[in-house]
Amino acid sequence: MNKEYDPRMHSAEHILNQTMVRMFNKGRSFSAHIEKKKSKCDYHFDRELTPSELVEIEGKVNEIIRQNLR
């Protein structure tokens, strides 16, 4: 396993994917690179996300993380 692998980032990827599915019905990311220091997920969109959409996504993901669900 990659030395940069962080299970928390992997969980965050799943939360982000589900958030994107629920908000935009676009499906999961088609490409993801998940590491401790920097990660990215790519989604198919025909436009740029608005600043308010980005804030909403971040808020929803952080709210799930704060719940510390098991």
N, C-alpha and C positions, 0 to 999 in steps of 0.2 A: 504494500500500500504506500502511496506517496507520502513522504514525510511532512508535506504541507497539509495533508488531509485533516479536516476538523469536522467531527460529526455534527456540531452545532450548525455549521455552514450547510451541510447536507440537509439537515432538517429545515433550515431557512429556505433552501431551494424548493422543497416540497410545499412549504407554506406560500411562497411567492407564486409558484405554478398554480396552486388552487385559487389564490386570489385573482390571478389573471384570468383564469377560466370563468370565475364567477362574475368578474367585472366586465369582461369583454367577449366572453364565449369564443376565444380564439385558440384554445387548446394549450397544451404544455409548451415549454420552450423547445425549439428545435436544436439548440446547441447550448451547452452549459460548460463553464470552466470554473470549478469550485476549489478554492484554496483558502488558507487561513488569512492571508494578507489582502488578497484581492480576488473577487469572483465576478462572473458575468453570466447572464442568461439572455439568450436571443429569442425573440418572438416575431412571428410574421404579422406585420401591420402595413396598411396602405397609407399611413400618415404618421407624423410624429405625435407622441403623447403630449398633452398639454401640461404646463407646470402644475395646475391644480390636480390633474389626474395622477401625476407622479407623487404629489404630497398625499393624496388619498391612498394610493397603493402602499406607500411607506407606512402610513398610519395604521392601515389594516394589518399589515404584516407584523409591525411592532406590537400591536394589541394582542395578537395571537401569541407571540413570543412572551410577552409579559404575563400571560395566563399560566405559563409554565406547565402546560398540559402533559400528561404522561400516558 
